[in-house]
Amino acid sequence: MPDTRMPHVVVFGLGGTIAMTSTANGGVAPALSAEQLVAAVPGLAETRIDVEVVDFRRVPGASLSFDDLDELAAAIEGHLAAGADGVVVTKGTDTIEETAFFLDLGQTRPEPVVVTGAMRNPTMAGADGPANLLAAIQTAAHPTARDLGGLVVFADEIHAASRVRKTHSTSGHTFVSANGGPLGYLVEGRPQVLNKPTTRVTVPGASTRQVEVGLVTMVLGDTGTLLRATADQFDALVVAGFGVGHVPANVVGILTELAAAKPVVLASRTGAGSVLTRTYAFPGSESDLIARGLIPAGFLDPLKARILLHRLLATGHDHNTIRAVFTGSGNA
């Protein structure tokens, strides 16, 4: 007999633009509950999806911490273990790409974990929150989205958490997957998946220690001042290099010292494409830096590389394991 049970989706509200209303002093701030967000979605009742709501946080996306995300991941796991068919997280777009990837790394179950938000708050004409939330719920409820890990659903596009980036400060189509494009689209309320990543990295387990992972972007004329000033403040470091993974020759010395003492990951600041490993050979080139102990990030952009590095350190992995995960994953 066909399964006539209504799919059960749990919506976690974290705040962000999607949940903002006007303040007495002007501007907007997070105030709407997750229940209010769900209640404002036109057409949701007709989907025959059973929606449970958790009012988890009411903060701007920029104010979320790793402790918040650890608690969120544990709560998501509890609901999925109890039988939920999928999860939706609503939050501020400022840190959607990092939040979604963090959740993706810890998600070893088949059920989808979908993150969404809004670029236009509910007080504005054409607010996009209700449409994004409806699409996210429909995606989370559908069997097609299983075994894809963490997803971002925005403007009827479905993105892999490991690929997606926020690329515009105000556009409703801000989320883009430069490496590979969207996984698919919402078509007449149903997720249509057209491509899938060839590899996916997971780092299961709860965080066991507090860590600080820095991110330093190389700039023209960089003398290494910022690297030297912050070197002792971090347990590990991501360096966003030029192009395929290059730095000025005069910072090679400090990077060599840092890589001997802690994990240092080399990413590209361009936002698309992979760090290379053996094409260029001048001082400060990618092959020179890798030979000095830096770890190539592959296709992971600097923000994603930082999240993976933080997750590996916080769950107790050592330097050699970190290198193996980054260099063996494919990062596609």
C-alpha positions in Angstrom: 0.0 0.0 0.0 1.3 3.5 -0.7 2.5 5.6 2.2 -0.2 8.1 3.0 1.6 9.6 6.1 2.1 13.3 6.0 5.9 14.1 5.9 7.1 15.8 9.1 9.4 18.8 8.9 10.9 20.6 11.9 11.5 24.4 11.4 14.1 26.0 13.6 13.9 29.8 13.8 17.2 31.6 14.5 16.2 35.2 13.7 17.8 37.2 10.9 16.2 39.5 8.3 13.4 36.9 7.6 12.2 37.5 11.2 12.7 41.2 11.5 10.2 44.0 12.2 10.4 47.7 12.7 11.8 49.1 15.9 10.6 52.2 17.8 13.9 54.0 16.9 13.8 53.1 13.2 15.3 50.3 11.2 14.4 46.6 11.8 15.6 43.9 14.3 14.8 40.2 14.9 11.5 39.9 16.7 9.1 37.5 14.9 8.9 34.0 16.3 9.3 30.9 14.2 5.6 30.2 14.7 4.8 33.7 13.2 7.1 33.0 10.2 5.4 29.7 9.4 1.9 31.1 9.9 2.6 33.8 7.3 3.5 31.4 4.5 0.7 31.3 1.9 -0.1 27.9 0.5 1.7 25.9 3.2 -1.5 24.2 4.5 -2.2 22.9 1.0 1.2 21.0 0.9 0.0 18.4 3.3 3.3 18.7 5.2 3.2 18.4 9.0 5.3 21.3 10.3 6.7 21.5 13.8 8.3 24.7 14.9 11.2 25.4 17.3 11.8 29.0 18.3 15.6 28.5 18.8 17.1 32.0 18.7 16.2 35.5 17.7 19.5 37.1 16.7 21.1 38.7 13.6 23.1 36.2 11.5 26.3 38.1 12.3 25.9 37.3 16.1 25.7 33.5 15.9 28.5 31.7 17.6 30.0 28.2 17.3 28.3 27.4 20.6 25.0 28.3 19.1 25.7 26.0 16.1 26.8 23.1 18.3 23.5 23.4 20.2 21.5 23.6 17.0 23.2 20.6 15.5 22.4 18.5 18.6 18.8 19.7 18.6 18.5 18.8 14.9 20.0 15.3 15.5 17.4 14.8 18.3 14.5 15.6 16.1 15.7 13.5 13.1 16.4 10.6 15.4 12.8 10.9 16.7 11.5 10.5 13.2 11.4 13.9 11.4 11.7 13.6 7.7 13.7 16.8 7.3 14.7 20.0 9.0 14.6 23.7 7.9 16.6 26.4 9.6 15.6 30.1 9.1 18.3 32.6 9.8 20.1 35.7 8.7 21.8 35.6 5.3 25.0 37.1 6.5 26.3 33.7 7.7 24.1 31.3 5.9 27.0 29.8 3.8 29.0 29.1 7.0 26.1 27.8 9.0 24.9 25.5 6.3 28.4 24.0 5.8 28.8 23.6 9.6 25.6 21.6 9.7 26.5 19.7 6.6 29.8 18.5 8.1 28.0 17.0 11.1 25.1 15.5 9.1 25.6 11.7 8.5 21.9 10.9 8.4 20.0 10.8 5.0 17.4 13.4 6.0 17.9 16.8 4.4 18.9 19.8 6.5 17.8 23.0 4.6 18.9 26.5 5.5 17.1 29.6 4.2 16.3 33.2 5.0 15.4 36.5 3.3 17.0 39.5 1.7 13.9 41.7 2.1 12.4 41.9 5.6 8.7 41.5 6.2 8.0 45.2 6.4 9.1 45.7 2.7 7.1 45.3 -0.5 8.0 42.0 -2.1 9.4 40.4 1.0 11.0 37.1 0.0 10.9 35.2 3.3 7.5 33.4 2.9 8.4 32.1 -0.6 11.9 30.9 0.5 10.5 29.3 3.6 7.8 27.4 1.6 10.4 26.2 -0.9 12.7 25.1 1.9 9.9 23.1 3.7 8.9 21.5 0.4 12.5 20.5 -0.2 13.1 19.2 3.3 9.9 17.1 3.0 10.7 15.4 -0.3 12.5 12.1 -0.8 14.5 13.6 -3.6 16.5 15.7 -1.2 17.7 12.8 0.9 21.4 11.9 1.1 22.4 15.4 -0.1 23.5 16.6 3.3 23.2 20.3 4.1 21.4 22.5 1.6 20.6 26.1 1.0 17.3 26.9 -0.7 16.8 30.4 -1.8 14.9 32.0 -4.8 13.7 28.5 -5.8 17.3 27.3 -6.2 18.8 24.3 -4.3 22.4 24.7 -3.4 24.9 22.3 -1.8 26.2 23.7 1.5 29.8 23.0 0.5 29.5 25.2 -2.7 27.1 28.0 -2.0 28.3 31.6 -1.4 26.6 34.9 -0.7 27.7 37.1 -3.6 25.7 40.3 -3.4 24.8 42.6 -0.4 21.2 43.2 -1.4 20.1 41.1 -4.3 17.4 38.4 -3.8 19.5 36.2 -6.0 22.6 36.6 -3.8 23.3 32.9 -3.3 25.4 31.3 -6.1 27.4 28.1 -6.4 30.2 29.1 -8.7 31.8 25.6 -8.7 29.2 23.4 -10.3 26.1 25.6 -10.1 22.9 24.8 -8.2 22.0 21.2 -7.5 18.5 21.9 -8.8 15.4 24.0 -8.5 11.9 24.1 -7.1 9.5 23.4 -9.9 5.8 23.6 -9.2 6.5 23.0 -5.5 8.7 19.9 -6.1 12.5 19.8 -5.8 14.1 18.8 -9.1 17.8 17.7 -8.6 19.9 18.0 -11.7 23.4 17.3 -10.4 25.1 16.1 -7.2 28.6 16.6 -5.7 30.9 13.8 -6.4 32.4 13.9 -2.9 31.2 15.0 0.5 33.2 15.4 3.7 31.6 14.7 7.1 33.1 15.2 10.5 30.8 13.5 13.0 30.8 14.0 16.7 30.4 16.8 19.2 32.9 19.5 19.8 35.3 18.6 22.6 37.2 21.8 23.0 37.1 25.5 22.2 39.4 26.6 19.4 40.1 29.8 17.5 40.7 29.6 13.7 41.9 32.8 12.0 41.4 33.9 8.4 43.9 36.3 6.8 43.5 37.5 3.2 46.5 38.4 1.2 46.5 41.9 -0.4 48.7 43.8 -2.8 51.9 44.9 -1.0 51.2 42.7 2.0 54.2 42.7 4.3 53.0 40.1 6.8 52.2 42.6 9.5 48.7 41.1 10.2 50.1 37.5 10.1 52.7 38.4 12.7 50.4 40.3 14.9 47.8 37.5 15.1 50.0 34.4 14.8 49.9 33.6 18.5 46.1 34.2 18.8 44.9 31.3 16.8 45.1 27.5 17.1 45.1 27.3 13.3 44.9 29.6 10.3 43.4 29.9 6.8 45.3 32.1 4.3 43.3 33.4 1.4 46.0 33.7 -1.3 45.9 35.3 -4.7 44.7 33.4 -7.7 45.5 29.7 -7.5 47.2 30.0 -4.1 50.0 32.6 -4.1 51.4 35.0 -1.6 54.0 37.8 -1.7 57.6 36.4 -1.3 58.2 38.5 1.8 55.5 36.6 3.8 56.9 33.2 3.0 59.1 33.2 6.1 56.3 33.8 8.6 54.0 31.3 6.9 56.8 28.7 7.1 57.1 29.3 10.8 53.4 29.1 11.3 52.9 25.9 9.3 55.6 24.2 11.4 53.6 25.1 14.6 50.0 24.7 13.7 47.7 23.8 10.7 47.7 26.4 8.1 45.4 26.0 5.1 45.9 27.7 1.8 42.8 28.8 0.0 42.1 31.2 -2.9 40.5 34.6 -2.4 38.9 34.5 -5.8 35.7 32.7 -4.7 35.7 30.1 -7.4 38.1 27.4 -8.7 40.6 25.3 -7.0 43.9 26.0 -5.3 46.6 24.3 -7.5 49.4 22.1 -6.2 52.2 21.8 -8.8 51.9 24.4 -11.6 53.9 27.4 -10.3 57.3 27.2 -8.7 58.4 30.6 -7.6 58.8 31.7 -3.9 55.3 32.2 -2.6 53.7 30.0 -5.2 51.3 27.2 -4.3 53.9 24.4 -4.8 56.4 26.4 -2.7 54.0 26.9 0.1 52.7 23.3 0.1 56.4 22.1 0.3 56.7 24.4 3.4 53.8 22.6 5.1 50.7 24.6 4.1 47.6 22.5 3.4 45.8 23.1 0.1 42.0 23.8 0.4 41.1 22.5 -3.0 37.8 23.9 -4.2 36.8 25.2 -0.7 36.7 28.9 -0.5 38.3 30.6 2.5 35.1 30.8 4.6 34.3 27.1 4.0 37.9 26.1 4.7 37.8 27.9 8.0 34.6 26.0 9.0 36.1 22.6 8.1 39.4 23.4 9.9 37.5 24.6 13.0 35.3 21.5 13.0 38.3 19.2 12.7 40.2 20.9 15.5 37.1 21.2 17.8 36.4 17.4 17.5 39.9 16.5 18.4 41.7 15.7 15.1 45.4 16.2 14.9 47.5 17.9 12.3 48.1 14.8 10.2 44.4 13.9 10.1 43.5 17.5 9.1 46.0 17.4 6.2 44.6 14.0 5.1 41.0 15.3 5.2 41.7 18.4 3.2 44.0 16.7 0.6 41.9 13.6 0.2 38.4 14.9 0.1 38.4 16.3 -3.5 36.4 19.3 -2.1 34.0 19.2 -5.0 
